[in-house]
């Protein structure tokens, strides 16, 4: 009787490869953010607020997949830098909405170009079809594990 033993290869693991790619992209973004005194998670909050200004902490958490204490800390640091402000909700004064300040908006006018630059560098050698297929595959992985 022949016994075949399957050996797990970390270098062939989807999770390992995705994590490595994500860490490399995060490092490239953080390298560019350093001169602005920002981290990648801080930039992500600013980018999300650029898309949807006036979100509350729970909405930011849901859209960025961070926990509430993390978002509270990030928003606090961004507020100290004068990039965001917290305002009471118009309908419910207990709700706090996070808004970009003028300084935050001006900064975000400058920053998105480097994110596009990192995305271009990461997808170098992929044609438009391959890039779209990769994004679709990653969305499926996220959907498979996110439910």
N, C-alpha and C positions, 0 to 999 in steps of 0.2 A: 504494500500500500504506500503510495506516494503522498506526502503531506506538503502542501504549498503554504508557505508563510508569507503573508503580505506585510511588507514593511512600509510604515507611514513615512512619507518624505515631506519634511517641512517645506522644502523649496518647491514642491508641487502643490502645496496647500493653497486653496483659493483665499482663505482667511489671511494666511501669512503674506501672500502676494498683495492683497488689497491693503493690508495694514502697512506694508513696506511702501507701497505707492503713495498712500495717504500721508505717511510720515515725511516722505521726500517732498511732496507738494506743500505740506504745512511748513517745512523748513525753508523752502524757497520763498514762500509768502512772508514768513516771519523775518527772513533776511532783508527783504525789501521794506517791511514795516518798521524795522528797528529805528530808522532815521526819523520816524514819526512818533516814536515812543509808544507804539501799539503792539499788541499780540494778535495772533490769528483769531482767537475767540472774540476779542474786542472788535476787530475789523468785521467779523461775521455779524455781530449785533448791529454795527453801524450800517452794513450792507443791507441787512433785513429791514432796518428802519428807513433806509433810503427807498426800498420797495414799498413798505407799508408803515408810514410814520404814525405814531400814536398808539402803538400796541401796549398792552399791559404785560406784566412779568410772565404770567401764565401763557399768554399768546407767543411771546418770544421763546419761552421754553419749548413749546410745542413745535414751533417752526424751525428751531435750531437743534432740537434733540439734546438740550442741556437740562440739568436739574435746576430747581428754583434757587437753592443757595448759590450755585455757580453764577446764574444770571444776575442775582441780586448783587454779588460782588463785582461783576463786570460792569453793570450799570452804574454802581457807585463810583468805580474808578473812572469811567467815562464822564460822569457828572463832575468829578473833581477836575478833570481836564477841560471842562467847559464844552464838551462835544454833544452832550445830551442834557435834557432837563426832565424832571418828573413833575407832572401836573395832575391835579385831581380831575377825575372824570366829570364831564358836564352833567350827565344824567345821574350818576351815582358818585357822590363825593368820597365814598370809601375806596373807590377804584382809583388806582394810580396808573396813568398812561405815560409812556416814555416817548419823548419827541427829540428829534435832532435840533440842535441850536444852529444859528447862522454859521458859527465856526465849524460845527460838525458837517453841515451841508457843503460848505466850501472845501473842507478836507475830502469829502467823498467825491467831489467833482474831480479831484486829482488822483485818488487812489484806484478806482476800478481798472485803469489801464494796466497796472502791474499784475492784477489777477488774470486778465486776459493773456498777458505775456507768459505767465506760469502755465496756464492751460495750453497755450500754443506749444510751449517747450515740452510739456508732458505728452502731448499728442503728436509730436513730430514723427513723421514716417507713417502715420495713419491717414488714410484718405477720409473724406467726409462720410462715406458709407461705414467704414470701420469705426470711426469715432462715434457715430450715431448708434451702431450696434453695441459698442462697449457701454455707452450710457444706458441703453435699453437693458442690457444684461445686468448692469449694476442695480437698476431700478427693480428688476425681477428679484435679485438677491435680497434687496432691502424689503421688498414686499413679502417674500417668502419667510423671512426671519422676523419681520416687524409685526406680524399678526398674531 
